[in-house]
Each structure stands twice: as C-alpha cells, then as structure tokens.
Amino acid sequence: MPRIIYIGMTKLNYTEKEILEMTPRKFFIIYDEFLSLNGLKEEELSIEHFF
C-alpha cells in the first residue's frame, strides 16, 4: 500500500486522500495509461513479432 501511495503522489499528482478513495483497479488503470503515454511500458511480444 505505501508503494501505491508513493507512486500516486509523486508520478500521478494525486493527494493521499484521493488515492485511498480509489479502488486498486482504478489506480492501476490510471497508472497503466500513464506508463503508456510516457513510453515507459514495455510492449507485449506475440508470435507475430518473430516472423
């Protein structure tokens, strides 16, 4: 839980109260979008990438 609060406050600019009111699912959807928009998320490899 402290890691979620730290990420939410430093990277996503939410207050601690806002983070604690979010469901974990909502937090990780927002964080996943943050990673995608900033180019920090690794693309998943599929069999099509090898051919």
Backbone as CSV, one residue per row, in Angstrom:
resi,resn,N_x,N_y,N_z,CA_x,CA_y,CA_z,C_x,C_y,C_z
1,MET,0.805,-1.202,0.000,0.000,0.000,0.000,0.854,1.275,0.000
2,PRO,1.955,1.319,0.771,2.775,2.539,0.723,3.343,2.823,-0.671
3,ARG,3.617,1.760,-1.436,4.145,1.958,-2.788,3.100,2.621,-3.682
4,ILE,1.846,2.208,-3.543,0.768,2.803,-4.332,0.611,4.280,-3.975
5,ILE,0.670,4.600,-2.695,0.552,5.995,-2.265,1.716,6.819,-2.809
6,TYR,2.926,6.272,-2.737,4.106,6.984,-3.237,3.989,7.257,-4.735
7,ILE,3.644,6.239,-5.509,3.513,6.403,-6.966,2.402,7.395,-7.288
8,GLY,1.284,7.246,-6.611,0.151,8.140,-6.871,0.458,9.589,-6.575
9,MET,1.200,9.830,-5.509,1.501,11.210,-5.135,2.629,11.811,-5.966
10,THR,3.666,11.029,-6.281,4.809,11.590,-6.990,4.645,11.584,-8.504
11,LYS,4.125,10.507,-9.054,4.032,10.387,-10.508,2.697,10.880,-11.068
12,LEU,1.613,10.627,-10.342,0.279,10.936,-10.866,-0.313,12.215,-10.294
13,ASN,0.362,12.811,-9.327,-0.055,14.081,-8.712,-1.443,14.038,-8.072
14,TYR,-1.754,12.937,-7.419,-2.979,12.838,-6.625,-2.635,13.084,-5.165
15,THR,-3.627,13.506,-4.382,-3.415,13.627,-2.947,-3.553,12.251,-2.312
16,GLU,-3.069,12.126,-1.087,-3.172,10.843,-0.392,-4.627,10.443,-0.209
17,LYS,-5.474,11.401,0.089,-6.905,11.114,0.276,-7.523,10.577,-1.014
18,GLU,-7.182,11.194,-2.147,-7.717,10.740,-3.432,-7.274,9.320,-3.757
19,ILE,-6.045,9.005,-3.439,-5.515,7.665,-3.711,-6.224,6.625,-2.855
20,LEU,-6.397,6.944,-1.578,-7.034,5.992,-0.677,-8.508,5.775,-0.995
21,GLU,-9.145,6.736,-1.658,-10.547,6.582,-2.056,-10.699,5.782,-3.347
22,MET,-9.604,5.614,-4.100,-9.654,4.838,-5.348,-9.655,3.344,-5.045
23,THR,-10.270,2.604,-5.943,-10.117,1.153,-5.858,-8.766,0.802,-6.480
24,PRO,-8.183,-0.317,-6.083,-6.908,-0.714,-6.709,-7.026,-0.851,-8.227
25,ARG,-8.164,-1.330,-8.697,-8.356,-1.485,-10.147,-8.282,-0.135,-10.848
26,LYS,-8.958,0.875,-10.297,-8.942,2.208,-10.896,-7.523,2.781,-10.877
27,PHE,-6.805,2.609,-9.757,-5.439,3.113,-9.666,-4.561,2.505,-10.743
28,PHE,-4.627,1.179,-10.908,-3.748,0.529,-11.871,-4.149,0.818,-13.312
29,ILE,-5.413,1.101,-13.579,-5.812,1.537,-14.924,-5.184,2.890,-15.234
30,ILE,-5.256,3.812,-14.275,-4.663,5.141,-14.462,-3.142,5.036,-14.592
31,TYR,-2.519,4.233,-13.754,-1.056,4.087,-13.788,-0.602,3.419,-15.086
32,ASP,-1.338,2.437,-15.558,-1.008,1.776,-16.815,-1.079,2.769,-17.972
33,GLU,-2.086,3.633,-17.960,-2.212,4.655,-19.004,-1.052,5.649,-18.910
34,PHE,-0.656,6.016,-17.708,0.490,6.905,-17.504,1.748,6.304,-18.116
35,LEU,1.978,5.022,-17.863,3.158,4.357,-18.415,3.117,4.328,-19.938
36,SER,1.951,4.055,-20.495,1.816,4.003,-21.954,2.074,5.365,-22.589
37,LEU,1.492,6.399,-22.020,1.639,7.740,-22.593,3.065,8.269,-22.509
38,ASN,3.817,7.823,-21.524,5.188,8.296,-21.347,6.225,7.350,-21.927
39,GLY,5.786,6.322,-22.627,6.709,5.397,-23.273,7.489,4.531,-22.309
40,LEU,6.964,4.295,-21.134,7.670,3.512,-20.122,7.195,2.071,-20.053
41,LYS,6.139,1.762,-20.771,5.584,0.416,-20.721,6.184,-0.419,-21.843
42,GLU,6.639,-1.596,-21.481,7.192,-2.495,-22.488,6.044,-3.143,-23.256
43,GLU,6.220,-3.232,-24.559,5.197,-3.874,-25.376,5.230,-5.378,-25.165
44,GLU,4.049,-5.963,-25.158,3.972,-7.414,-25.025,4.354,-8.050,-26.355
45,LEU,5.161,-9.069,-26.290,5.579,-9.758,-27.504,4.619,-10.889,-27.818
46,SER,4.323,-11.036,-29.073,3.495,-12.151,-29.512,4.252,-12.921,-30.587
47,ILE,3.697,-13.994,-31.019,4.355,-14.831,-32.029,4.534,-14.084,-33.341
48,GLU,3.687,-13.091,-33.603,3.778,-12.324,-34.844,5.047,-11.471,-34.899
49,HIS,5.612,-11.113,-33.771,6.841,-10.311,-33.750,8.066,-11.099,-34.221
50,PHE,7.963,-12.405,-34.211,9.112,-13.224,-34.564,9.142,-13.592,-36.034
51,PHE,8.082,-13.338,-36.760,8.033,-13.700,-38.189,7.972,-12.492,-39.060
